[in-house]
Amino acid sequence: MLNFIIYSAICVFLYMSLIFLLAWIKKDNSIVDIAWGIGFILVAILTFFLEIAFVTRHVLVTALIFIWGTRLATHIALRNKERGEDFRYAQWRKDWGKWFFIRSFFQIYMLQGFVLLIIAYPVMLINHSQETGIVFLDILGLIIWLIGFVFEAVGDYQLAKFKRRAENKEKIMTQGLWRYTRHPNYFGETAMWWGIFLIALSVKGGWTAIVSPLLITFLLLRVSGITMLEKKYVGNKEFEEYTKRTSAFFPWFTKKQ
């Protein structure tokens, strides 16, 4: 297992370093968001071919990561093409000043690469395993993953469609899946990794993979996800009304005002 982690770490380091250089040339650190999903695909494919056992579970998990990563990268690429560099990266570019080059390399690219490796750990664990056959946990994990994928993909699509309409400029998206949770895409993201974790429980030492869903859940709830994004809407009356009637994360029925 150690060799899987080492090879994956080397792969991610080289990949993130390349993305950093490309972003520096283009002066757009939003590229790292596109690279995020692709990084998981690289780890999944690398570890899949390191073992070359072609176990059904290996094929399943590698396929799920490929589907998720490709969709996410495509969605973010199209979004960035329309709006340019994300406001968070643009602000850091101003705040960090002359230290921007070195700080962005370590605090954006290397940090994200490190986080990527931790979250991708269950994928490495599964692709390293020799257990064959599909069990109940695999099926349950796949179902949870599919629910998460629908929430993330449909939520992203609904929001992108909403924002394309000129009349919706400065308005808050409150329809579709966004009626039941303020962040269907973040809920979907975490659900998918909990699904992958359940699949990992089917293999030896799978319980150790819990670090992955716990980390992504913490990050999206308390660090770079909901907390950071909702600060942008502080003082927005429409958003404040929206928060009173709509669940922040887990999908739930709208509260009556």
Secondary structure, DSSP 4 states (H G I P E B T S, - for coil): -HHHHHHHHHHHHHHHHHHHHHHHHHT-TTHHHHHHHHHHHHHHHHHHHHH----HHHHHHHHHHHHHHHHHHHHHHHHHHHH-S-HHHHHHHHHHGGGHHHHHIIIIIIHHHHHHHHHTHHHHHHHH----S--HHHHHHHHHHHHHHHHHHHHHHHHHHHHHSGGGTTPPP-SGGGGT-S-HHHHHHHHHHHHHHHHHTTSTTGGGGGHHHHHHHHIIIIITTHHHHHHTTTT-HHHHHHHHHS-SSS--PPPP-
